[in-house]
Amino acid sequence: MKRLKTGGRITGTPNKTTKEVKIILTDFLYSNLSELNTIFEQLPPIEKMKIIIQVAKLLIPQPVEQNETEGEIYKGGQFSIEMIEIVHTTKT
């Protein structure tokens, strides 16, 4: 059962603090892009993949499903990506 909204921000009003933090982080990233790229290139492949997966989680929207019977929208099932490290061994 959905409760009646009685106060707080109007639905859809952006959070001011969140917006300010996003601006600060964006400015930082753009200011240090070449240095971050250099650091990234020096990482081992497994660490690069971990970073790519974490960034993808931030950029790719979570799936949203609509319950057809009640017309309610809810976030769909969660998923995870497992990193499997393959270790090659050689006979000595």
N, C-alpha and C positions, 0 to 999 in steps of 0.2 A: 504494500500500500504506500502510495506516495504522500508525503506530508506537505502541508501548506507552508509556503515560504513566507516568513513573517518579518524578516529584517535582513541586514547585510547588503552586499552589493547586488545590483540588478543583474540578472542572468546575462552573461556575455560581456560584462564589464571587465577589462583586463586588470590584472594585479599590478600595481605601480612598481612595487619592489622587484618583482620578477622581470618586468620590462627593463628596469634600470640595470639589473645584473646581466641580462642578455646583452645590453648595449656595451657594458664594460668588458665582458668576455669577448665579444665580437671585435672590439677595438684592439684588445690585447692580441688576439689571434692574428688579425691582419697586420699588426705592427711587427710581429715576430714570425711571420710565415716562412721566410727563407731559413731562419735558424731552426724552426720546428721541422722543416723538410729535411735539412741536413741531419738532424738528430734521428729522424725517422729512418732515413736511408742507412744509418749505421747500425740499426737494430737487427738482431737475428730474425729470420723468417717467421718463427713461431710468435715472437713478440709483435711483429708487424700484423699478423693475422688477428691476434687478440685485440689490438687497437682498432683495426678495421671493423671487427665485429661489434665492439663497444660503440663506435661512432655510428654504425649502421642502425643499432638499436635506438639511437637518438633521432636519426633522420627518417627512418621508415615508420609510418604510423601503425599503431596497433590495430589489428582487425576489429571491426565493429559489426556485430550481427543484430538483426532486428527480429524480435520474437513476433512471429506473424499472428499468433492467437491473441496477444494482449497489446500489440503495437508498441511495446517497450523496447528501447535500445539498450543493449548491454555489451560489454567488451567480451569478445569471443575467448575461446580457450587459450591458455598460455602455451608458449613453446620455448624451447631452449636449444641452443646450439652447443654441441659438445666439441671441445678441441681434443683431437686424438693425435698424440705425438708418436710418430713412428721412429723407432730407433734402429738404425742399421748397424749390425755388428759384422765384423769381419774376422775370419779365422786368422790367428797369428801363428 
